[in-house]
Amino acid sequence: MTNGFSRTEFYFFIPTVSILGVGCSKEAGPKAKSLGFKKALIVTDAGLAKLGVADIIGGYLKAEGVDYVLYSGAEPNPTDINVRDGVKVWKDNGCDSLVSLGGGSSHDCGKGIGLMMSNPGMDIRDFEGLDKSTKNFVPYIAINTTAGTASEMTRFCIITNTDTHVKMAIVDWRVTAQCCIVDPVLMLGKPPALTAATGMDALTHAVEAYVSTIAEPITDACAIKAIELIAKSLSRAVALGSDLQARDDMAWAEFLAGMAFNNAGLGYVHAMAHQLGGFYNLPHGVCNAILLPHVEQFNLIAAPQRMADIAKAMGVRTESMSVLDAAQAAVDAIKALSASIGIPPNLTVLGVKEQDLKVMAENAKKDVCQLMNPRTATLDQVIEIYKNAM
């Protein structure tokens, strides 16, 4: 039984092997060898390349006899140009396998490169939508360095179309990594603002999956546990980036939230945030954090008991409350957490302009993520949610 209707079958997508825990990134070499890697393309961003993190991972590969080439062109909100540039590096160097290293941008860029290399003759834009690839994916390991997107373990790939400035949602089971590695040591020392934004991204994944129309018991369990861990540890991780216990909790939280939304889907928060990223190149986690309470306020009448469950998971004492009051308390708790860790208060301070809301709302209505939202919104209602977040 799903949240709202019944169906006869349920698909569950997850990497073949997932490795989590302190120091586990050293397993990259042995796993690459076992998957038959000969020459890997490591896809990462300029920051991780400059810090030498990519070369550390490359050293693990070399120790197992696996050669590698570095492509550090993954930008925040990666574009079709980034993907095509990475494909050229792959071809020029005769690579046969893929390692994505970083947060969502690196993983999404890497998946895009892998899609093009697995499906000769197709461009990254051809994969927008659901399961558009036709060939098996290249050998692939994803190594995570942030506690947010869970892109290292999902079948989602978000790439910006540079002609339309729209984020293309590519959802394809073949891009799921054969092995994903989530090592909290790689997350130590991340800046507070990045920790806050990625943590709220993980919370958004868990909340949207929990209220999704296709939620199932297994996704519910993952989502609620993720919310509990985020409520317990996100503030600590923001306050003290070297707190390894908080980082480990957040690593588990983002992975569990990924398990939830990878199978239950998302909702209007992501559909609308994708437009902000495409139009303004804004940080995805920040956009999610600002939109989340406003979308869930809209959703409240459609899923009051589930919102009440979320309030309890966030530590609200709901025993003496009505279901509707507890549901409202969840929205309030989300707002309070967001404010306490320094998330910007609204979209206006990010430079969002009211004249762009209509076209962004139109695009959000076409985004695949909105299909699982518990309450269907009209175009005017999506515009109104944007306005409420201004």
Long-range contacts (C-beta under 8 A, 24 or more apart in sequence): 2-213, 2-214, 2-215, 2-216, 3-211, 3-212, 3-213, 3-214, 3-215, 3-303, 3-306, 3-374, 4-213, 4-374, 5-213, 7-214, 10-216, 10-263, 11-263, 12-218, 12-263, 13-154, 13-155, 13-173, 13-176, 13-262, 13-263, 14-153, 14-176, 14-259, 14-262, 15-142, 15-152, 15-153, 15-176, 15-177, 15-178, 15-179, 15-180, 16-176, 16-177, 16-178, 16-179, 17-178, 17-179, 17-180, 18-153, 18-179, 18-180, 18-182, 18-255, 19-179, 19-180, 19-181, 19-182, 20-181, 20-182, 20-183, 20-251, 20-252, 20-255, 21-183, 21-184, 21-248, 22-183, 22-184, 22-185, 22-244, 22-248, 23-183, 23-185, 24-181, 24-182, 24-183, 25-56, 25-57, 25-60, 25-143, 25-181, 25-183, 25-185, 25-186, 26-60, 27-60, 27-181, 28-57, 28-60, 28-61, 28-99, 28-141, 28-143, 28-181, 29-60, 29-61, 29-62, 29-63, 29-64, 29-66, 30-64, 31-141, 31-179, 31-181, 32-60, 32-61, 32-64, 32-66, 32-97, 32-99, 32-141, 33-64, 33-65, 33-66, 35-97, 35-139, 35-141, 35-178, 35-179, 36-97, 36-139, 37-61, 37-66, 37-96, 37-97, 37-139, 37-141, 38-66, 38-67, 38-96, 38-97, 39-66, 39-67, 39-68, 39-69, 39-93, 39-94, 39-95, 39-96, 39-97, 40-66, 40-67, 40-68, 40-69, 40-95, 40-96, 40-97, 40-98, 40-99, 40-141, 41-68, 41-69, 41-71, 41-86, 41-89, 41-90, 41-93, 41-95, 41-97, 41-98, 41-99, 41-110, 41-113, 42-68, 42-69, 42-70, 42-71, 42-99, 42-100, 42-101, 43-71, 43-74, 43-86, 43-98, 43-99, 43-100, 43-101, 43-102, 43-106, 43-109, 43-110, 43-113, 44-70, 44-71, 44-72, 44-74, 44-100, 44-101, 44-102, 44-106, 45-72, 45-74, 45-75, 45-76, 45-102, 45-105, 45-106, 46-72, 46-73, 48-72, 48-101, 48-102, 48-106, 48-145, 53-101, 53-145, 53-186, 54-101, 57-99, 57-101, 57-143, 61-99, 66-97, 68-99, 69-93, 69-95, 71-113, 73-109, 74-102, 74-105, 74-106, 74-108, 74-109, 74-110, 75-105, 75-109, 76-105, 76-281, 76-283, 77-105, 77-158, 77-160, 77-167, 77-277, 77-278, 77-281, 77-282, 77-284, 78-105, 78-106, 78-108, 78-109, 78-112, 78-158, 78-159, 78-160, 79-159, 79-160, 79-161, 79-162, 80-112, 80-123, 80-124, 80-125, 80-159, 80-160, 80-161, 80-162, 80-168, 81-162, 82-109, 82-112, 83-109, 83-112, 83-113, 83-116, 83-124, 83-159, 84-116, 84-123, 84-124, 86-110, 86-112, 86-113, 87-113, 87-116, 87-117, 90-117, 96-138, 96-139, 97-138, 97-139, 97-140, 97-141, 98-138, 98-139, 98-140, 98-141, 99-140, 99-141, 99-142, 99-143, 100-140, 100-141, 100-142, 100-143, 100-152, 100-177, 101-143, 101-145, 102-144, 102-145, 102-146, 103-144, 103-145, 103-146, 103-148, 103-149, 103-151, 103-198, 104-146, 104-148, 104-149, 104-151, 104-158, 104-201, 104-284, 107-142, 107-144, 107-149, 107-151, 107-152, 107-157, 108-151, 108-156, 108-157, 108-158, 108-159, 109-159, 110-140, 110-142, 111-140, 111-151, 111-157, 111-170, 111-175, 112-157, 112-159, 112-170, 114-138, 114-140, 114-175, 115-157, 115-170, 115-172, 115-174, 115-175, 118-174, 124-159, 124-168, 124-170, 125-161, 125-168, 127-157, 127-168, 127-170, 127-172, 128-168, 128-169, 128-170, 129-169, 129-170, 129-171, 129-368, 130-171, 130-172, 130-368, 131-171, 131-172, 131-173, 131-174, 132-170, 132-172, 133-172, 133-174, 133-175, 135-174, 136-174, 137-174, 137-175, 137-176, 139-178, 140-175, 140-177, 140-178, 140-179, 141-177, 141-178, 141-179, 141-180, 141-181, 142-177, 142-179, 142-180, 142-181, 143-180, 143-181, 143-183, 143-186, 144-180, 144-181, 144-182, 144-183, 144-186, 144-251, 144-254, 145-186, 145-187, 145-190, 146-187, 146-190, 146-194, 146-198, 146-254, 147-184, 147-187, 147-195, 147-198, 147-199, 147-202, 147-237, 147-247, 147-250, 147-251, 147-253, 147-254, 148-197, 148-198, 148-199, 148-201, 148-202, 148-254, 148-285, 149-198, 149-201, 149-202, 149-254, 149-258, 149-284, 149-285, 150-202, 150-205, 150-254, 150-255, 150-257, 150-258, 150-259, 150-261, 150-262, 151-258, 152-177, 152-180, 152-181, 152-182, 152-258, 153-177, 153-180, 153-182, 153-255, 153-258, 153-259, 153-262, 154-258, 154-261, 154-262, 155-262, 156-262, 158-274, 158-277, 158-284, 160-277, 160-278, 161-278, 164-278, 165-278, 165-279, 166-274, 166-275, 166-278, 166-363, 167-274, 167-275, 167-277, 167-278, 169-274, 169-367, 169-368, 169-369, 171-368, 182-251, 182-254, 182-255, 183-251, 184-244, 184-247, 184-248, 184-250, 184-251, 185-244, 185-247, 187-247, 187-250, 187-251, 188-241, 188-242, 188-244, 188-247, 189-241, 189-242, 190-241, 191-241, 192-238, 192-239, 192-241, 192-341, 192-342, 193-342, 195-234, 195-237, 195-238, 195-241, 195-250, 195-341, 196-234, 196-238, 196-285, 196-289, 196-341, 196-342, 196-343, 197-283, 197-284, 197-285, 197-286, 197-289, 197-343, 198-254, 198-285, 199-230, 199-234, 199-237, 199-238, 199-250, 199-253, 199-254, 199-285, 199-341, 200-234, 200-285, 200-286, 200-288, 200-289, 200-292, 200-337, 200-338, 200-341, 200-343, 201-254, 201-284, 201-285, 201-288, 201-289, 202-226, 202-230, 202-250, 202-253, 202-254, 202-257, 203-227, 203-230, 203-234, 203-257, 203-289, 203-292, 203-334, 203-337, 204-266, 204-269, 204-270, 204-285, 204-288, 204-289, 204-292, 205-254, 205-257, 205-258, 205-260, 205-261, 205-266, 206-230, 206-253, 206-256, 206-257, 206-260, 206-261, 207-269, 207-292, 207-296, 207-310, 207-334, 208-261, 208-265, 208-266, 208-267, 208-269, 208-270, 208-372, 208-373, 209-257, 209-260, 209-261, 209-263, 209-264, 209-265, 209-266, 210-260, 210-264, 210-306, 210-309, 210-310, 211-267, 211-296, 211-299, 211-302, 211-303, 211-306, 211-307, 211-310, 211-373, 211-374, 212-261, 212-264, 212-265, 212-266, 212-267, 212-372, 212-373, 212-374, 213-265, 213-372, 213-373, 213-374, 214-264, 214-265, 214-372, 215-264, 216-263, 216-264, 218-263, 219-259, 219-260, 219-261, 219-263, 219-264, 220-260, 222-256, 222-257, 222-259, 222-260, 223-256, 223-257, 223-260, 223-261, 223-264, 224-309, 224-310, 224-313, 225-253, 225-256, 226-252, 226-253, 226-254, 226-256, 226-257, 226-260, 227-310, 227-313, 227-314, 228-313, 228-314, 229-253, 229-256, 230-257, 231-313, 231-314, 231-315, 231-333, 231-337, 232-315, 234-337, 234-341, 235-337, 235-340, 235-341, 238-341, 238-342, 264-372, 265-369, 265-371, 265-372, 266-369, 266-372, 267-295, 267-299, 267-369, 267-370, 267-372, 267-373, 267-374, 268-295, 268-298, 268-299, 268-364, 268-369, 268-370, 268-373, 268-377, 268-382, 268-385, 269-295, 269-296, 270-367, 270-369, 271-364, 271-365, 271-367, 271-368, 271-369, 271-370, 271-373, 272-360, 272-361, 272-364, 272-382, 272-385, 272-386, 274-363, 274-364, 274-367, 274-369, 275-360, 275-361, 275-363, 275-364, 275-367, 276-347, 276-350, 276-352, 276-360, 278-363, 279-356, 279-360, 280-350, 280-351, 280-352, 282-350, 282-352, 286-343, 286-344, 286-350, 287-347, 287-350, 289-338, 289-343, 290-338, 290-343, 290-344, 290-345, 290-346, 290-347, 290-350, 290-389, 291-385, 291-389, 292-334, 292-338, 293-331, 293-332, 293-334, 293-335, 293-338, 294-385, 294-388, 294-389, 295-373, 295-385, 296-330, 296-331, 296-334, 297-331, 297-388, 298-375, 298-377, 298-381, 298-385, 299-373, 299-374, 299-375, 300-324, 300-327, 300-328, 300-331, 301-375, 302-374, 302-375, 303-327, 303-374, 303-375, 306-374, 307-331, 346-389, 346-390, 347-386, 347-389, 347-390, 348-390, 352-386, 352-390, 354-387, 354-390, 357-383, 357-386, 357-387, 358-383, 360-386, 361-386
